[in-house]
Amino acid sequence: MSIVNVSHVSHSFGGRQILEDVSFRLLNGEHVGLIGANGEGKSTFLNILTGKLVPEEGTVEWCNRITVGYLDQHTVLTKGKSIQNVLQDAFAHLFDLEQEMMNLYEKMSDCSDTEMEAYMQEVGELQDILEHSGFYMIDTKINEVAQGLGLMDIGLEKDVSMLSGGQRSKVLLCKLLLENPMILILDEPTNYLDENHIQWLTNFLCNYENAFILVSHDIPFLNQVVNIIYHVENCVLTRYVGDYDYFLEQHALKKRQLEAAYRKQQKEIEDLEDFIARNKARVATRNMAHSRQKKLDKMDIITKPKEKVKPVFGFQPSRTTGRIVFETNALVIGYGEPLCRPLHLNFERNKKIAIKGVNGLGKTTLLKTLLGLLPPVSGNVEVDPFAEIGFFEQEEVATGISALDYFWQEYPAYTNGEVRAALAKCGLTTDHIESGMCVLSGGEQAKVRLCILMNRPCNVLVLDEPTNHLDVDAKEELKRALKEYHQSVLLVSHDPDFYEDLVDEVWNLEDWTTKIL
């Protein structure tokens, strides 16, 4: 049974065509991976699907009484609520039924026999609904999913306003899974998850009986959980039955066939035009030339396959630092409350080090403390005086100025052509370059910010989750560029496939934390 049907949808944004004549269907039980390069329109499609955007053309039709859960990273969590309160909100409808039942009990204290009988029947129906829905097992359900995603380590009583970005994402995901909708829509759910929690989510989705649509650039994760791929490219959505690896094979085959058909047709067009040019003036062959012209006019012209713009990254080195770039003396990090035991760390010149650990242990806090952006709880950091640091932060940019102007603010001496060339080299098209930063996808924004970093000579790169939102090509290119960068790199990442054969050493904050894990 088809749960949702999308028919001939087209949509543009800021003069840029995002989707054109797109059709899509979701069948009951399908596990769909929605893939495509940064900026191809995946998030736009999801917003159309969930009704947040109205398409310029086409229709979206859902079956009746379908419940949909959408993981939106921009959902606001209310200050003053604990994690437990937020997770209980997943069962708000059941708590409303319980309150309705309690109100009926109150009415029973002063009612007639006829009313009592009606109230008792209504209470019985509500009780059956609550028992059938597992209302009296809510705390057990919450604890099970919270444990799987690592929220029990944080403490369910913690105020959500005190959470890190990764912890906040886990709370939103946990609440969504507890809601158990008929359709899950997940936009890059693994971005802020640790390795063991990704494995838990993998097992959950593999055993998920209902349908889901998943956007992710995590290929091993995709391969394990999806059985249908929808690929967005050049405004077109194409369906493939199978996992990501099967899609790669079929996409490559389709591309080769299209290129062969294009070359064959171009040769045929060339021959026809040559024949027409040589014979249209001769009386004896004029009819033949006319016949060839009619064939040419009726020909369904094959469009040459567009080559996807691939980014080319490269970081500029600077003068050499001393032997020790960062040295910490009994350093304790945190926001008032210590997050670790005293640290005595040496970060040596030209080393590449990855920092890992579950969310909330202070990976970003450690980076910002080393850079002097946050004060330590105690101890101190000594930084080499010749260190020229390039820092890539996790945060997305909310400004409405264009990508071109955003870059220009950092490098006002560049010409318009130089700015455009620098951004184009990072895989951004003219449409992206002229669009406001706030309307670019997370991956496109990351490319703009990486581009700014790449045009500044530095001898120390400090990167906080740089692969979040980047598509497959961009991740591979970033890894290559970092391998070829022969100076110091300090990297926070949850993606071992990205950093394992890149770094010389891994610092695991779980070994240093004061928290009980």
Helices and strands as residue ranges (DSSP letters): E 2-13, E 16-27, E 31-35, H 42-49, E 57-62, E 68-71, H 83-88, G 89-91, H 92-108, H 113-132, G 135-137, H 138-148, H 151-154, G 160-162, H 165-179, E 183-187, H 195-206, E 211-215, H 219-225, E 228-233, E 236-241, H 244-279, H 286-298, E 324-332, E 346-348, E 352-356, H 363-370, E 378-383, E 389-392, H 403-410, H 416-425, H 430-434, G 437-439, H 442-454, E 460-464, H 472-484, E 488-492, H 496-499, E 505-508, G 509-511
